[in-house]
Amino acid sequence: MMRKTKKMLAILMILAMFFTVVGCSETTDAPASGEGLYTAGTYVGEGEGFAGLIKVEVTVDENEIQEIKILEHNESAGISDSSIANIPTKIVEYQSLNIDTISGATGTGAGILEAVEAALVLAGADIEALKQAKGEDTASGEIIEKEADVIVIGGGGAGLAAAVSASEEGASVILIEKLPMLGGNTIRSGGALNVVYPERQERQGIEDSVDKHFEDTYQGGDELGNPELIRTLVENAYPALRWLEDKGLELQDEVFTVLGALWPRSHESVDPLGSGFIRVLQTEAEKNGVEILMETAAEELIIEDGRVVGVLATSKGNTVTLKANKGVIMATGGFAANVDMRVRYNPDLGANLQTTNSPGATGDGIIMGEAVDANLLGMDYIQSLPLGDPETGSLTGWAGNDAANYLFINKEGNRFVSEAGRRDVMTNGLIEQTDSFMHIVVDSQSMPDGSKNHFNETIEDLVERGQTLKAMSLEELAEKMNVDVDNFTETIAKYNEAVDTGVDEFEKHLLDKKIDQAPFYASPRVPTAHHTMGGLEINNEAQVIDINGNVIPGFYAAGEVTGGIHGSNRLGGNAITDIITFGRIAGKNVAGN
C-alpha cells in the first residue's frame, strides 16, 4: 500500500510541477505546433522501479532527446544492469518511448520509462507520439551462418557453466541467449547453493555427509527423483563449487539453511543474489573465447540422420543458423513464467498465480526437445513458494535470512506450519490460510541495523519502502499487522518456549534464536510459482533421452530444463547446485564427444 501511495504522490508531484523545469532551465510554456518538439533544457523525472523509485535526468533541445542519466535507483545489481545501461541509450538512439523492456528486470525497465516520460512531460513533449514512434528496427532479414564444436542455448548459470566447461576441454563454443542480458533465473535467485563442504560446516559445528544430502534430496522429492541422477548431483556438487572458487568465486562466511533446504548446507556468494556465479562464469567464458550472442532466440533443433547437429534461431529479424560439430546443450531453464504451459500441465495452480521467474522462463527448450522426440518427465511437478511479494510475486522485499530464525504468521496471528519444512508443505499450508496471506516475523537478532537479506536489501530500505513493518514491541507489531494481539503474543511465547525445550508444536527441527529482542519486523507474503521440476529426461552424462529410452546423439541438457532429478519437490538451495554440477558435466562430455 505504501508503494502505491508513493507512486501516486510521484504522479501528483509531476502534475504540480508541469510547468516547472527542473535543473538549470527556466520555466517556459510548451512550444506551439511547428516551433519544435520540446522546450530545451534539463528535466528530472521519477518512476516506480522493481525496488523503489528511479530518478532520471533528461536533456533535450528543441527537436531531440540528447541525453538520459540515471540519477538514483535501488535496483538489484546484476538483474537491473541491462535495463539501466540499455534503455536510456535506446530511447536516445530511436527518439522513442516505444522500447522493449524485457530483460529479466521488467520492473526496472518500466520504472525507467515512467521516469523518462515524467521528465519529458515537463519538457512539453507529445508523449503519445513518442510511444507510437518507431522503435528498434527488427526487420533487416539478414541470413547469418556460424559454426562451432558446441552450441549452448541459454545464458543462465547452467548454460554458462556448460560453455566454460566445454571450452576448458578445448572445444570452440557459441552461446546464445534470447534476452539482452545473461543470468536467467540464476542472477535473480537468492544465490543459495547446497553443498556438503566439511571445511566450512565443521567451523559452525554442523555435521553433514553426502549420504545425508542424498537422502534429504530423495525423500524431499517423495522418492520420485532418479536415484542415479541424485547421486551424481550430490557427489559432484563439492568439486563443482571448488571449481568456481578456483575461478574467483568468494563465499560468505556463514553456512545457513535457506528456506526448504532441510539442513544447514547452504552457501552464498559475497556478491548479491546469484550475480557472483554469473560474474565468475561470464568472465571465464569470455577469457576462454566463448562467443556470446545476445537477443538470439533458438527456434528449433537441426537434425541430420537422427543426430542433433545445430540450431535455427532468430536475432532482431535475422535468421541465424548455428552448426554444431560435436553437439548442442539445452540450458533454457523452466516454464514457470509461461502461464498457459503451467496450467496445461498442472491446472490446480490456476492462471492468476504470479511467479518469481525471469520473463524468459517460458519452456522454450522443453518445446524444442519434445519436437525431436525427447522424453519429458514430471511436467506436473511445479513448485510454488510461500515467499511472494503480494504485488509482484517476486522474492525480494522481505526480512529474514535463516529458516531457523523466522516465523510464518497468518491473519489470525497464529503459526500454521514448520518454517524449516519442505517448500511444497509450507506453500500448501499458506494456501489454506485466510486469503493465502501471511507475515514473516523476525527480530533484531536476525536483522540487526544495517543488515541485508539475501536480495541485497537492507532492513532500513525494506521498512522505508513499506515492504516490511517495524515495531518496538510485539503488541505494536501485531497492531500494524492487523492481527489479534493476544493470539500473536501467545504464539511468540510458545515458540520461544520451544526454543528452550527443543520441542515445537509444528515439529520444526531447526530452532536457533528466540523472537524476543526489539525492534521486531514483519513482511507480508503470498504464494508464488517458483520452479518447474519437470523437463527433458537426461542420463548421468547429461545426454537427452528419447521417448523410446535411447540417447539422442549430439543432444545434451542441464539445469531447470531437465526433469527427473528433484522428483515432486526441489529442496531449497539445490537448484544452483544442479545447474552448476550438470552444466559442468554436460560441457565436459559434449566436448569429448
C-alpha positions in Angstrom: 0.0 0.0 0.0 2.8 2.4 0.9 4.5 1.8 -2.5 1.2 2.6 -4.3 0.9 5.7 -2.2 4.5 6.8 -3.2 3.6 6.2 -6.8 0.5 8.3 -6.5 2.5 11.1 -4.8 5.0 10.9 -7.6 2.2 11.4 -10.2 0.8 14.3 -8.2 4.2 15.9 -8.0 4.6 15.7 -11.8 1.2 17.4 -12.3 2.1 20.1 -9.8 5.4 20.7 -11.5 4.0 20.5 -15.0 5.3 24.0 -15.9 8.4 23.8 -13.7 11.7 23.0 -15.4 13.9 21.0 -13.1 17.6 21.9 -13.1 19.2 25.0 -14.7 16.5 25.7 -17.2 13.9 28.5 -16.9 10.2 27.9 -16.8 8.6 28.3 -20.2 5.3 27.3 -21.9 5.3 24.2 -24.1 6.2 25.0 -27.7 3.4 25.7 -30.1 3.0 23.4 -33.1 5.7 24.0 -35.6 8.1 25.6 -33.0 9.8 22.4 -32.0 9.1 19.1 -30.2 10.4 20.2 -26.8 11.3 23.1 -24.6 15.1 22.9 -24.5 16.5 22.2 -21.1 17.3 19.6 -18.5 14.5 17.9 -16.6 14.2 15.3 -13.8 11.5 12.6 -13.5 10.7 9.7 -11.3 9.2 6.3 -11.9 8.4 3.2 -9.8 11.0 0.5 -10.4 11.3 -3.0 -9.1 12.8 -1.9 -5.8 11.6 1.7 -5.3 11.8 5.0 -7.1 14.1 5.5 -10.1 15.2 9.1 -10.7 16.4 10.2 -14.2 17.7 13.4 -15.7 16.7 14.0 -19.3 18.4 16.7 -21.5 16.6 17.9 -24.7 17.0 20.6 -27.3 14.0 21.8 -29.3 13.9 18.8 -31.6 15.5 15.8 -29.9 16.3 13.9 -26.7 20.1 14.4 -26.3 21.0 12.5 -23.1 19.4 10.5 -20.3 21.2 9.9 -17.0 20.0 7.6 -14.1 20.5 9.7 -11.0 19.2 7.4 -8.3 17.8 3.8 -8.0 17.6 0.9 -5.6 17.5 -1.8 -8.2 19.4 -5.1 -7.6 22.9 -5.3 -9.1 23.1 -7.8 -11.9 19.4 -8.1 -12.6 18.9 -4.4 -13.4 22.2 -3.7 -15.2 21.0 -4.4 -18.7 17.9 -2.2 -18.3 19.9 0.7 -16.7 22.6 0.5 -19.4 20.4 -0.1 -22.5 17.0 1.5 -22.2 18.2 5.2 -21.9 20.6 4.5 -24.8 17.8 3.1 -26.9 15.4 6.0 -26.1 18.0 8.4 -27.3 19.0 6.3 -30.3 15.5 5.9 -31.6 14.0 9.1 -30.2 11.1 6.9 -29.0 9.4 5.6 -25.9 8.4 2.5 -27.8 11.2 0.4 -26.3 11.0 -3.3 -25.4 11.8 -3.6 -21.7 12.1 -7.3 -21.4 15.5 -8.0 -19.9 14.8 -10.1 -16.8 14.2 -6.9 -14.9 10.9 -5.7 -16.4 10.1 -3.7 -13.3 13.3 -1.8 -13.7 12.7 -1.1 -17.4 9.1 0.0 -16.8 10.4 2.3 -14.0 13.0 3.9 -16.2 10.4 4.5 -19.0 8.0 6.0 -16.5 10.7 8.3 -15.1 11.8 9.5 -18.6 8.1 10.1 -19.5 7.6 12.2 -16.4 10.7 14.3 -17.3 9.5 14.7 -20.9 6.1 15.8 -19.8 7.9 18.8 -18.2 9.6 19.4 -21.5 6.3 19.8 -23.3 6.6 16.5 -25.2 3.8 14.7 -27.1 4.0 11.5 -25.0 1.6 9.5 -27.1 3.5 10.4 -30.3 6.7 9.2 -28.6 5.1 5.9 -27.6 4.0 5.4 -31.1 7.3 6.4 -32.7 9.2 3.6 -34.4 11.5 1.8 -32.1 14.3 -0.6 -32.8 14.3 -1.9 -36.4 13.9 -5.7 -36.3 13.3 -6.4 -39.9 16.7 -6.4 -41.6 16.1 -10.0 -42.8 19.8 -11.0 -42.9 20.8 -14.6 -43.1 23.6 -15.4 -40.6 25.5 -18.7 -40.5 28.0 -19.7 -37.8 29.8 -22.9 -36.8 31.4 -24.2 -33.6 32.1 -27.5 -31.9 29.5 -26.8 -29.2 26.3 -24.7 -29.3 24.8 -23.8 -25.9 21.3 -22.5 -25.8 20.7 -20.3 -22.7 22.8 -17.8 -20.9 21.9 -18.6 -17.3 24.0 -20.5 -14.8 23.7 -23.9 -16.4 24.4 -22.5 -19.9 27.5 -20.6 -18.8 28.8 -23.5 -16.7 28.4 -25.7 -19.7 30.1 -23.2 -22.0 33.1 -22.8 -19.7 33.4 -26.5 -19.1 33.4 -27.3 -22.9 35.8 -24.5 -23.6 38.2 -25.8 -21.0 38.3 -29.1 -22.9 39.5 -27.3 -26.0 36.1 -27.0 -27.8 35.0 -23.9 -29.7 31.7 -22.7 -28.2 28.9 -20.4 -29.2 26.4 -19.5 -26.5 23.1 -17.9 -27.5 20.7 -16.0 -25.1 17.3 -14.7 -26.2 17.3 -11.8 -23.7 19.6 -8.8 -23.8 21.4 -9.9 -20.6 23.0 -13.0 -19.2 21.9 -14.6 -16.0 18.5 -16.1 -16.4 16.9 -17.1 -13.1 20.3 -17.7 -11.6 21.1 -14.0 -11.3 17.8 -13.1 -9.8 17.8 -16.0 -7.3 18.7 -15.7 -3.6 22.0 -17.3 -4.6 22.0 -20.3 -2.1 23.9 -23.4 -3.2 23.7 -26.7 -1.2 27.0 -28.5 -0.9 28.4 -30.8 1.7 31.6 -28.7 2.5 33.3 -30.1 5.6 35.9 -27.4 6.0 33.2 -24.7 6.2 30.5 -26.6 8.0 32.7 -28.0 10.8 33.6 -24.5 11.8 30.0 -24.0 12.8 29.6 -27.4 14.4 27.5 -28.7 11.6 27.6 -32.4 11.0 26.8 -33.4 7.4 27.5 -36.0 4.7 27.0 -36.7 1.1 24.7 -39.6 2.0 22.6 -37.2 4.1 22.4 -34.8 1.2 21.3 -37.7 -1.0 18.6 -38.8 1.5 17.3 -35.2 2.0 17.0 -34.7 -1.8 15.5 -38.1 -2.5 13.0 -38.1 0.3 12.3 -34.4 -0.1 11.1 -35.2 -3.6 8.8 -38.0 -2.4 11.3 -40.6 -3.7 10.3 -39.7 -7.2 13.7 -38.4 -8.4 16.1 -40.7 -10.2 18.5 -42.0 -7.6 21.3 -42.2 -10.1 20.9 -38.6 -11.0 20.6 -37.5 -7.4 23.8 -39.4 -6.5 25.6 -37.7 -9.4 24.4 -34.4 -8.1 25.4 -34.7 -4.5 28.8 -36.4 -5.3 29.8 -33.8 -7.8 28.5 -30.7 -6.0 31.6 -30.1 -3.9 34.1 -30.4 -6.8 31.8 -28.1 -8.8 31.8 -25.4 -6.1 35.6 -25.7 -5.7 35.8 -25.3 -9.5 34.0 -22.0 -9.1 36.1 -20.9 -6.2 39.3 -21.6 -8.2 37.9 -19.1 -10.8 37.4 -16.4 -8.2 34.0 -17.1 -6.5 34.0 -15.8 -3.0 31.6 -17.2 -0.4 30.1 -15.6 2.7 31.5 -17.0 5.9 28.2 -18.4 7.3 26.7 -21.7 6.2 23.0 -21.5 6.7 19.6 -23.1 5.9 17.8 -21.5 3.0 14.0 -21.9 3.1 13.2 -25.5 2.3 16.8 -26.8 2.4 16.1 -29.0 5.4 19.7 -28.8 6.6 22.4 -26.2 7.1 24.4 -26.8 4.0 23.5 -23.7 2.0 26.4 -21.5 0.9 26.2 -17.9 -0.6 28.4 -15.7 -2.7 29.6 -12.4 -1.3 28.1 -10.9 -4.5 24.4 -10.0 -4.2 21.8 -12.6 -5.3 23.2 -15.0 -7.9 25.3 -12.4 -9.6 28.6 -13.9 -8.2 28.1 -17.1 -10.1 27.2 -15.3 -13.3 30.1 -12.9 -13.0 32.7 -15.6 -12.5 31.3 -17.8 -15.3 30.9 -15.0 -17.8 34.4 -13.7 -17.1 35.8 -17.2 -17.6 33.7 -17.8 -20.8 35.0 -14.6 -22.4 38.6 -15.4 -21.4 38.2 -18.8 -23.0 37.0 -17.3 -26.3 33.3 -18.4 -26.0 31.3 -16.4 -28.5 28.1 -15.0 -26.8 25.2 -13.9 -29.0 22.6 -11.9 -27.1 19.0 -11.3 -28.2 19.2 -14.5 -30.2 16.3 -16.9 -29.7 16.5 -20.5 -30.6 13.6 -21.7 -32.6 14.3 -25.4 -33.5 17.0 -28.0 -33.4 18.5 -29.2 -36.7 18.5 -33.0 -37.1 20.6 -35.0 -39.6 20.5 -38.8 -39.7 19.0 -38.9 -36.2 21.6 -36.6 -34.7 21.3 -33.0 -33.4 23.8 -31.0 -35.5 22.7 -27.5 -34.9 20.1 -24.8 -34.1 17.9 -22.5 -36.1 17.5 -19.1 -34.3 16.3 -15.5 -34.9 18.0 -12.3 -33.9 16.5 -8.9 -34.5 14.7 -10.0 -37.6 17.7 -12.0 -38.8 17.7 -15.8 -39.4 20.6 -17.4 -37.7 21.8 -21.0 -38.5 24.3 -22.4 -36.0 26.1 -25.7 -36.9 27.4 -27.8 -34.0 30.3 -30.2 -34.9 30.1 -32.0 -31.6 26.7 -31.3 -30.0 24.1 -28.9 -28.7 23.5 -28.2 -25.0 20.0 -27.1 -24.0 20.1 -24.8 -20.9 17.0 -22.6 -21.3 15.5 -23.1 -17.9 12.0 -24.0 -16.9 8.5 -22.7 -17.7 7.2 -21.0 -14.5 6.7 -17.8 -16.5 4.6 -19.5 -19.1 1.1 -19.4 -17.7 -0.5 -21.4 -20.5 2.1 -24.2 -20.1 1.8 -24.2 -16.3 -2.0 -24.5 -16.5 -1.8 -27.2 -19.1 0.4 -29.5 -17.0 -1.0 -28.5 -13.6 -4.4 -26.9 -13.8 -4.7 -26.8 -10.0 -2.2 -23.9 -9.8 -4.5 -21.6 -11.6 -3.7 -18.8 -14.1 -3.6 -16.0 -11.6 -0.5 -17.2 -9.6 2.4 -14.8 -10.1 6.0 -16.0 -10.5 9.4 -15.3 -9.2 10.9 -16.2 -12.5 12.6 -14.3 -15.3 10.2 -13.5 -18.1 12.5 -15.7 -20.2 11.5 -18.9 -18.4 8.9 -19.9 -20.9 9.7 -23.5 -21.6 11.3 -23.0 -25.0 13.9 -25.8 -24.6 11.3 -28.3 -23.5 9.2 -27.5 -26.5 12.2 -27.8 -28.9 13.2 -31.0 -27.2 9.7 -32.5 -27.5 9.7 -31.7 -31.2 12.7 -34.1 -31.7 11.1 -36.8 -29.6 12.9 -36.1 -26.3 11.1 -37.8 -23.4 9.5 -35.5 -20.8 9.4 -36.3 -17.1 7.4 -34.9 -14.2 5.8 -32.0 -16.1 3.1 -31.6 -13.5 5.6 -31.1 -10.7 5.6 -27.3 -10.3 6.9 -25.8 -7.1 5.5 -22.7 -5.5 7.0 -20.8 -2.7 5.2 -19.1 0.3 7.5 -16.0 -0.2 6.0 -14.0 -3.0 5.6 -10.2 -2.9 1.9 -9.5 -2.7 2.1 -7.1 -5.6 4.7 -8.7 -8.0 5.2 -12.3 -6.9 9.0 -11.7 -6.6 11.1 -13.0 -3.8 12.5 -9.6 -2.9 11.2 -7.4 -0.2 11.2 -9.5 3.0 13.2 -9.6 6.2 14.8 -12.8 7.3 17.6 -15.0 6.1 17.8 -18.3 8.0 14.8 -20.6 8.4 15.9 -21.3 12.0 15.1 -17.7 13.0 11.8 -16.6 11.5 8.1 -17.4 11.9 5.2 -17.5 9.5 2.1 -15.8 11.0 -1.4 -15.9 9.4 -4.1 -13.2 9.5 -5.3 -14.6 12.8 -1.9 -14.1 14.5 -1.1 -17.8 14.5 1.6 -20.1 13.2 0.4 -22.8 10.9 3.5 -24.8 9.7 7.1 -25.5 10.3 9.2 -22.8 8.8 12.0 -25.2 8.2 9.9 -27.8 6.3 9.5 -28.8 2.7 8.6 -26.0 0.3 5.5 -27.7 -1.0 4.3 -28.4 2.5 4.8 -24.7 3.6 3.2 -23.4 0.4 0.2 -25.7 0.7 -0.1 -24.6 4.3 -0.2 -21.0 3.3 -2.8 -21.6 0.6 -5.1 -22.9 3.3 -4.9 -19.8 5.4 -7.2 -16.8 5.1 -6.6 -15.0 1.8 -3.5 -17.2 1.4 -1.6 -14.5 3.2 0.9 -14.3 6.0 3.7 -12.2 7.5 7.2 -13.4 8.1 8.2 -12.2 11.6 11.8 -11.8 12.8 13.5 -9.7 15.5 16.7 -7.7 15.6 18.8 -10.7 16.3 18.1 -11.9 12.7 18.0 -8.5 11.1 20.3 -6.0 13.1 20.7 -2.5 12.0 22.3 -2.3 8.6 21.9 -6.0 7.8 20.8 -7.2 4.4 18.6 -10.0 3.2 19.6 -12.5 0.5 18.5 -10.0 -2.1 20.9 -7.3 -1.0 18.2 -5.1 0.6 18.9 -3.5 3.9 16.4 -3.7 6.7 16.2 0.1 6.6 15.3 0.1 2.9 12.6 -2.6 3.4 11.0 -0.5 6.1 11.3 2.8 4.2 9.6 1.2 1.1 6.8 -0.1 3.2 7.6 -3.8 2.3 8.4 -4.6 6.0 6.7 -3.4 9.1 8.8 -2.3 12.1 7.7 -2.1 15.8 9.4 -1.7 19.2 7.1 -4.2 20.9 5.2 -7.4 19.8 1.9 -5.7 20.7 2.7 -2.8 18.4 3.7 -5.1 15.6 0.5 -7.1 15.9 -1.5 -3.9 15.5 0.5 -2.9 12.4 -0.1 -6.4 11.0 -3.8 -6.1 11.8 -3.8 -9.5 13.7 -5.2 -10.4 17.1 -2.7 -9.1 19.7 -3.4 -11.9 22.2 -3.1 -14.7 19.7 0.1 -13.2 18.3 1.9 -12.7 21.6 0.8 -16.1 22.8 2.2 -17.6 19.6 5.5 -15.9 20.0 5.7 -17.0 23.7 5.0 -20.7 22.8 7.7 -20.5 20.1 10.2 -19.0 22.5 9.4 -21.9 24.9 10.0 -24.4 22.1 13.5 -22.9 21.5 14.2 -23.6 25.2 12.9 -27.1 25.2 13.7 -28.2 21.7 10.1 -29.4 21.2 8.0 -27.4 18.7 4.3 -27.9 18.1 4.9 -28.0 14.4 7.9 -30.2 14.7 10.3 -27.6 13.5 13.7 -29.2 13.9 15.8 -26.1 13.3 15.3 -24.0 16.5 18.0 -21.3 17.0 17.1 -17.9 18.5 14.0 -16.7 20.3 11.9 -13.9 18.9 12.4 -11.5 21.9 14.6 -8.6 21.0 13.2 -5.3 19.7 12.9 -4.0 17.1 10.5 -6.6 15.6 9.8 -6.9 11.8 7.0 -8.4 9.7 6.9 -8.8 5.9 3.7 -9.7 4.0 3.9 -12.7 1.7 1.7 -14.8 -0.6 2.3 -18.0 -2.7 4.2 -17.6 -6.0 5.2 -20.0 -8.8 8.9 -20.7 -8.5 10.4 -23.8 -10.0 9.4 -26.5 -12.5 10.9 -29.9 -11.7 9.8 -31.5 -14.9 11.5 -31.4 -18.3 13.8 -33.3 -20.6 14.9 -36.7 -19.4 18.7 -37.0 -19.1 21.2 -39.6 -18.0 24.2 -39.2 -15.7 26.3 -37.9 -18.7 23.6 -35.1 -19.3 22.6 -36.7 -22.6 19.0 -36.3 -23.5 16.9 -39.5 -23.7 14.1 -40.0 -26.3 10.6 -41.4 -25.9 12.0 -45.0 -26.6 14.6 -44.7 -23.9 17.5 -44.2 -26.2 20.2 -41.4 -26.2 19.6 -38.7 -28.8 23.1 -38.3 -30.3 24.5 -34.8 -30.1 21.9 -33.6 -27.7 22.7 -32.6 -24.0 20.8 -30.7 -21.4 21.4 -29.1 -18.0 19.5 -27.1 -15.3 15.8 -26.5 -14.9 15.1 -27.5 -18.5 15.6 -31.1 -17.3 13.4 -33.5 -15.3 13.9 -36.4 -13.1 16.4 -35.1 -10.6 14.2 -33.4 -7.9 11.1 -35.6 -8.0 7.9 -33.8 -6.9 9.7 -31.2 -4.8 13.0 -29.5 -5.1 14.9 -28.7 -1.9 15.8 -25.0 -1.4 19.4 -24.4 -2.5 19.5 -27.5 -4.8 18.8 -25.5 -8.0 22.1 -23.7 -8.3 23.8 -27.0 -7.2 22.0 -28.6 -10.1 22.8 -26.0 -12.7 26.5 -25.8 -11.9 27.0 -29.5 -11.4 25.2 -30.7 -14.5 26.2 -27.8 -16.6 29.8 -28.7 -15.9 29.1 -32.3 -16.7 27.3 -31.5 -20.0 30.1 -29.2 -21.2 32.8 -31.7 -20.5 31.0 -34.6 -22.1 29.9 -32.9 -25.3 33.4 -31.5 -25.8 34.9 -35.0 -25.5 32.3 -36.5 -27.9 
